[in-house]
């Protein structure tokens, strides 16, 4: 993937393979520009002081797999064009992964959720973010989710069970609050017309059934993709031969199996359609739930209180029983999380990621700090280090994430770095970082925002010098 240009209102910026956004002073708009670049993809990146992103119209042009994409964003509305043809208009709040899937070709939600953390180093949190945390604003990175998406094993059952247990615990905690209120109320009967709320609840139930059914279809197609790959590998491993019309015998290999890639492409296309339907159903679910809440608000508050009091007074529960249930659920959730963590940490991609991290850390001269931390999901322990050591360890790990992701998906992402000169980081260390990028990521587009002119430590083919502010400095 290569970013070609961005248009902000009536201003343009064009990008080369190695672009530098610099200035002679701080607060000239470099970070604002980088955030707007990411915002134009569809991510809900927080605005900078004095400039509301949602009031600006952006137009991003990029190239990926020989296709040209144009993304027009106005507030939460994002229009995506592919080779000048409109693909669709999406809501960035509810359909972000659909947008990213169209642009990248990646369908696994676990990978799409972590995409920003793979390509972007934020000047505030980028040099302390290891295996989990906020990339920028409320956009998160989580190594467990990333490894789930990379690995062919299916960890979704664990994630769903853990999520369900967390919801149950929260529900029982709410019940405890109600039980504390139980002694203060008296039974009062009341009649409320629940006809319309019941209709909405029926719609909500049907919507949830559709969501569940669609999820099964998506999971089935993903499994079909995996099975196809395993079947192809098995067939070619048999050493079978086929006889042509001329009588020549040909060994069956990956190169002469016809139609496999077309089948996989058809599945990918079907997945894209189903994911869009899935996003639409989720959006409709939110709308129905909002209408339900609005209807509930229409009822007289006293009647609601009377009904609530009636239900609470007749609850056949006590605090002791509920606390035991919560305790048991916590134990069950902890055991599941430990089991999931163990399986993820022992997965092939976890080992591959650690090996890449060690290679990059050795290149940067900080590999000795990883010897006592053999598990990538435990890298938060490295935050005991500070300054240049932590800076370089973070860079090693995050670059390893990107390398393994690219090897898995064949997608080459741009690398966006805001302020590579962190606290206590020397110019020699920054030079080493760029040497690593040039050696191990020769095909990636690099975009850097820095007050330091880095042209003497890395090649730059496109440069913008911000003088007073961003808009006046663009073309």
C-alpha positions in Angstrom: 0.0 0.0 0.0 1.3 3.5 -0.9 -0.3 6.8 0.0 -0.3 9.0 -3.0 -1.8 12.3 -1.8 -4.2 13.9 0.7 -6.5 16.8 0.1 -7.6 18.8 3.1 -10.3 21.4 2.1 -8.5 23.0 -0.9 -4.9 22.1 0.1 -2.9 19.2 -1.2 0.1 17.2 0.0 1.8 14.6 -2.2 3.9 11.7 -0.8 7.0 9.9 -2.1 8.4 6.6 -0.8 10.3 8.4 1.9 8.5 11.6 3.0 9.5 14.1 5.7 7.2 16.6 7.4 9.4 19.1 9.3 9.5 22.6 10.7 11.9 25.1 12.3 9.9 25.2 15.5 7.4 23.2 17.5 3.6 23.7 17.2 3.7 24.3 13.5 1.1 21.6 12.6 3.2 18.5 12.0 1.3 16.3 14.4 -2.0 17.7 13.3 -1.1 16.8 9.7 -0.2 13.2 10.6 -3.4 12.8 12.6 -5.5 14.1 9.7 -3.7 11.6 7.4 -4.9 8.8 9.7 -8.3 10.4 10.2 -8.8 10.4 6.4 -8.5 6.6 6.4 -11.6 6.4 8.6 -10.1 6.0 12.0 -11.7 8.3 14.7 -8.4 10.0 15.6 -8.8 12.8 18.2 -8.5 16.4 16.9 -5.6 18.6 17.9 -6.1 21.9 19.8 -7.8 24.6 17.8 -8.8 22.4 14.8 -12.0 20.2 14.7 -11.3 17.4 12.2 -15.1 16.7 11.8 -15.5 20.2 10.3 -12.9 19.5 7.6 -13.4 17.5 4.4 -10.6 15.2 3.5 -9.8 13.2 0.3 -7.1 10.5 0.5 -5.7 8.7 -2.6 -3.7 5.5 -2.2 -2.6 2.5 -4.2 -2.9 -1.1 -3.2 -2.4 -4.2 -5.2 -2.5 -2.2 -8.5 -5.8 -0.6 -7.5 -6.4 3.1 -6.9 -8.6 4.0 -3.9 -10.0 7.4 -3.1 -11.5 7.9 0.4 -13.6 11.0 0.9 -14.5 11.8 4.5 -16.9 14.4 5.8 -17.6 14.0 9.5 -18.5 10.4 10.2 -19.5 9.8 6.5 -16.8 8.0 4.5 -17.2 7.4 0.7 -14.9 4.8 -0.8 -14.0 4.7 -4.5 -12.0 1.9 -6.2 -10.7 2.7 -9.7 -13.1 5.7 -9.9 -16.1 3.4 -9.1 -18.1 4.1 -5.9 -17.8 1.1 -3.6 -20.1 2.5 -0.9 -20.8 5.2 1.7 -20.0 4.1 5.3 -20.3 5.3 8.8 -16.9 5.5 10.4 -18.2 4.8 13.9 -20.0 1.5 13.1 -18.4 0.4 9.8 -14.7 1.2 10.3 -13.6 -2.4 9.8 -15.6 -2.7 6.6 -13.8 0.4 5.2 -10.4 -1.0 6.2 -11.2 -4.4 4.7 -12.0 -2.8 1.4 -8.8 -0.8 1.4 -6.5 -3.7 2.5 -8.2 -6.9 1.5 -7.9 -8.2 5.1 -11.1 -9.7 6.5 -10.1 -10.9 10.0 -11.5 -8.4 12.5 -8.7 -9.2 15.0 -6.2 -7.9 12.4 -8.2 -4.9 11.4 -8.7 -3.9 15.0 -4.9 -3.7 15.4 -4.0 -2.2 12.1 -3.3 1.3 13.3 -0.9 -0.1 16.0 1.1 -1.8 13.3 1.8 1.2 11.1 1.8 4.2 13.4 4.1 5.5 16.2 2.4 8.3 18.1 4.7 11.0 19.6 2.9 10.8 23.0 2.3 7.0 23.5 4.1 5.4 20.5 7.4 4.9 22.4 5.9 3.3 25.4 3.2 1.1 23.8 4.4 -2.5 23.8 1.9 -5.4 23.7 -1.3 -3.7 24.7 -2.7 -0.2 25.3 -4.0 2.9 23.5 -2.3 3.7 20.1 -3.9 7.2 20.0 -7.1 8.4 21.7 -9.3 5.4 22.4 -7.9 3.3 19.5 -6.3 0.2 21.1 -3.6 -2.3 20.3 -3.8 -5.8 21.8 -1.2 -8.5 21.1 -3.5 -11.4 22.0 -6.1 -10.2 19.5 -3.4 -9.7 16.9 -2.0 -13.3 17.4 -5.6 -14.6 17.3 -5.9 -13.0 13.8 -2.5 -14.3 12.6 -2.9 -17.8 13.8 -5.0 -20.4 11.9 -6.3 -21.7 15.2 -9.7 -20.4 16.3 -9.6 -18.6 19.7 -13.0 -17.0 19.2 -14.7 -19.5 21.6 -12.5 -18.4 24.4 -13.0 -14.7 23.7 -16.8 -15.1 23.5 -16.9 -17.1 26.8 -14.7 -14.6 28.6 -16.9 -11.7 27.3 -20.0 -13.5 28.4 -18.6 -14.1 31.9 -17.7 -10.4 32.2 -21.2 -9.4 31.2 -22.7 -11.9 33.7 -20.5 -10.5 36.5 -21.5 -7.0 35.7 -25.2 -8.1 35.7 -24.9 -9.8 39.1 -23.2 -6.7 40.6 -26.2 -4.7 39.5 -28.4 -7.2 41.2 -26.5 -6.6 44.4 -27.3 -3.0 44.2 -30.9 -3.8 43.7 -31.0 -6.1 46.6 -29.6 -3.4 48.8 -32.5 -1.3 47.7 -35.0 -4.1 48.2 -35.6 -3.4 52.0 -36.6 0.2 51.3 -39.5 -0.4 48.9 -43.1 -1.4 49.2 -45.2 -3.3 46.6 -47.4 -1.2 44.5 -49.3 -2.6 41.4 -49.6 -0.6 38.2 -50.6 -1.1 34.6 -48.4 0.0 31.8 -49.1 -0.4 28.1 -46.1 -2.3 26.8 -47.4 -3.0 23.3 -45.0 -0.9 21.3 -41.9 -1.7 23.4 -42.9 -5.4 23.0 -42.9 -4.9 19.2 -39.5 -3.4 19.4 -38.2 -6.2 21.6 -39.5 -8.7 19.0 -37.6 -6.8 16.2 -34.5 -6.8 18.4 -34.8 -10.5 19.0 -35.1 -11.2 15.3 -32.2 -8.8 14.6 -30.0 -10.7 17.1 -31.0 -14.0 15.4 -29.9 -12.6 12.0 -26.6 -11.4 13.5 -26.0 -14.9 15.0 -26.8 -16.6 11.7 -24.6 -14.3 9.7 -21.7 -14.8 12.1 -22.0 -18.5 11.6 -21.8 -18.0 7.8 -18.8 -15.8 8.1 -17.1 -18.3 10.4 -18.0 -21.1 8.0 -16.4 -19.3 5.0 -13.3 -18.5 7.0 -13.1 -22.2 7.9 -13.6 -23.1 4.2 -10.6 -20.9 3.2 -8.5 -22.7 5.8 -9.7 -26.1 4.7 -9.0 -25.3 1.0 -5.4 -24.4 1.8 -4.9 -27.6 3.8 -6.6 -29.7 1.0 -4.4 -28.1 -1.7 -1.3 -28.8 0.4 -2.4 -32.4 1.0 -3.1 -33.1 -2.7 0.2 -31.7 -3.9 1.9 -33.7 -1.2 0.6 -37.1 -2.6 2.8 -36.8 -5.7 -0.2 -37.6 -7.9 0.2 -37.6 -11.7 -2.4 -36.9 -14.4 -2.2 -38.0 -18.1 -2.8 -35.3 -20.8 -4.5 -35.9 -24.1 -1.0 -36.4 -25.6 -0.3 -39.2 -23.2 2.2 -37.2 -21.2 2.2 -37.7 -17.4 2.3 -34.5 -15.4 2.9 -34.3 -11.6 0.1 -32.4 -9.8 1.7 -29.4 -8.1 0.5 -26.0 -6.7 1.5 -24.4 -10.1 -0.8 -26.5 -12.3 -3.9 -26.7 -10.1 -6.4 -24.6 -11.9 -9.2 -22.6 -10.3 -8.0 -22.7 -6.7 -7.2 -19.0 -6.5 -10.5 -18.1 -8.2 -12.3 -20.1 -5.6 -10.5 -18.4 -2.8 -11.2 -15.0 -4.4 -14.9 -15.8 -4.6 -14.9 -16.7 -0.9 -13.1 -13.4 -0.1 -15.7 -11.5 -2.1 -18.5 -13.3 -0.3 -16.9 -12.5 3.0 -16.7 -8.9 2.1 -20.4 -8.8 1.3 -21.4 -10.7 4.5 -19.2 -8.4 6.6 -21.0 -5.4 5.2 -24.4 -7.0 6.0 -23.1 -7.9 9.5 -22.2 -4.2 10.0 -25.6 -3.1 8.8 -27.3 -5.5 11.2 -25.2 -4.1 14.1 -26.1 -0.6 13.1 -29.9 -1.6 12.9 -29.5 -3.2 16.4 -28.2 0.1 17.8 -31.1 2.0 16.2 -33.8 -0.4 17.7 -32.2 -0.2 21.1 -32.2 3.6 20.9 -35.9 3.6 20.0 -36.6 1.2 22.9 -34.8 3.6 25.3 -36.8 6.5 23.9 -40.1 4.6 24.5 -39.1 3.8 28.0 -38.4 7.5 28.6 -42.0 8.3 27.6 -43.5 6.4 30.5 -44.4 8.3 33.6 -41.4 8.1 35.9 -43.7 7.3 38.9 -45.2 4.4 37.0 -41.8 3.1 36.1 -40.7 3.3 39.7 -43.8 1.4 40.9 -43.2 -1.3 38.4 -39.6 -1.6 39.3 -40.4 -1.7 43.0 -42.9 -4.5 42.3 -40.3 -6.6 40.5 -37.6 -6.0 43.1 -39.9 -6.8 46.0 -40.7 -10.2 44.4 -37.1 -11.2 43.7 -36.3 -14.5 45.3 -32.6 -13.8 45.8 -30.3 -12.8 48.6 -26.9 -11.0 48.6 -25.0 -14.0 49.9 -26.1 -16.2 46.9 -25.3 -13.5 44.4 -21.8 -12.9 45.9 -21.1 -16.7 45.6 -22.2 -16.6 41.9 -19.9 -13.7 41.2 -17.0 -15.4 43.0 -17.5 -18.6 40.9 -17.7 -16.6 37.7 -14.5 -14.7 38.5 -12.7 -18.0 39.0 -14.1 -19.4 35.8 -13.1 -16.2 33.9 -9.5 -16.2 35.3 -9.0 -19.9 34.4 -10.2 -19.2 30.8 -8.0 -16.2 30.5 -5.0 -18.2 31.7 -5.8 -21.1 29.3 -6.2 -18.6 26.4 -3.0 -16.8 27.3 -1.1 -20.1 27.4 -2.4 -21.3 24.1 -1.7 -18.0 22.4 1.8 -17.8 23.8 2.6 -21.3 22.6 1.3 -20.7 19.1 3.6 -20.8 16.1 3.0 -17.0 15.4 3.9 -16.1 19.0 7.3 -17.9 18.6 7.8 -16.3 15.2 7.0 -12.8 16.6 9.5 -13.3 19.4 12.2 -14.5 17.0 11.7 -11.4 14.8 11.8 -9.1 17.9 15.1 -10.7 19.0 16.6 -10.1 15.5 15.5 -6.4 15.5 16.6 -5.9 19.1 20.0 -7.3 18.4 20.3 -5.0 15.4 19.5 -2.1 17.7 21.8 -3.3 20.5 19.1 -4.0 23.1 18.6 -7.8 22.8 20.1 -8.5 26.2 17.0 -6.9 27.8 14.7 -9.6 26.2 16.5 -12.7 27.6 14.4 -12.8 30.8 11.2 -12.1 28.9 10.6 -15.1 26.5 6.8 -14.5 26.1 5.6 -11.7 23.8 2.4 -11.4 25.8 4.4 -10.5 28.9 6.4 -7.7 27.3 4.8 -5.1 29.6 7.5 -6.2 32.1 10.0 -4.3 29.9 8.4 -1.0 31.0 10.7 -1.1 34.0 13.3 0.3 31.6 13.2 3.9 30.4 14.7 6.4 28.0 16.5 5.1 25.0 16.4 1.4 26.0 12.6 1.3 26.2 12.4 3.4 23.0 14.4 0.9 21.0 12.7 -2.2 22.6 9.3 -0.8 21.6 10.6 -0.1 18.1 11.9 -3.7 17.9 8.7 -5.3 19.0 6.4 -3.1 16.9 8.4 -3.6 13.8 8.3 -7.4 14.5 4.5 -7.2 14.7 4.5 -5.5 11.3 6.9 -7.9 9.7 5.0 -11.0 10.8 1.7 -9.4 9.7 3.1 -8.6 6.3 4.5 -12.1 5.8 1.0 -13.5 6.7 -1.1 -11.2 4.6 1.3 -10.1 1.8 0.0 -6.6 2.5 2.8 -3.9 2.6 1.7 -1.1 5.0 3.0 2.4 5.1 5.0 3.2 8.3 4.1 6.6 9.9 6.5 7.9 12.6 5.6 11.0 14.6 8.7 12.4 16.4 11.3 9.6 16.3 13.6 11.6 18.7 12.1 10.6 22.1 13.5 11.3 25.5 17.2 10.4 25.8 17.3 9.0 22.3 20.4 10.0 20.4 20.8 10.7 16.7 22.9 7.6 16.4 20.0 5.5 17.7 17.5 7.1 15.4 19.9 6.4 12.6 20.0 2.8 13.6 16.2 2.7 13.6 16.1 3.9 10.0 18.8 1.5 9.0 16.7 -1.3 10.4 13.7 -0.1 8.4 15.6 0.2 5.1 17.1 -3.3 5.6 14.1 -5.3 6.7 11.3 -3.2 5.1 12.7 -2.1 1.8 9.3 -1.9 0.1 7.4 0.0 2.7 6.5 3.7 2.3 8.0 5.8 5.2 6.4 9.0 6.4 8.1 10.9 9.2 7.1 14.0 11.1 10.1 15.5 13.0 11.4 18.9 14.0 14.9 17.4 13.3 16.0 17.3 9.7 16.8 13.6 9.2 18.0 13.9 5.6 21.6 13.1 6.7 20.5 9.8 8.4 17.9 8.5 5.9 16.9 9.1 2.3 14.1 11.6 1.7 12.4 12.1 -1.7 9.5 14.3 -0.6 9.7 17.1 2.0 7.3 19.6 3.5 8.6 22.4 5.6 5.9 23.8 7.9 6.6 27.4 8.6 3.8 28.9 10.7 0.9 26.4 10.3 -0.2 23.3 8.4 -2.7 24.8 5.9 -0.4 27.7 4.8 2.4 25.2 4.3 0.6 22.8 1.9 0.3 23.2 -1.8 
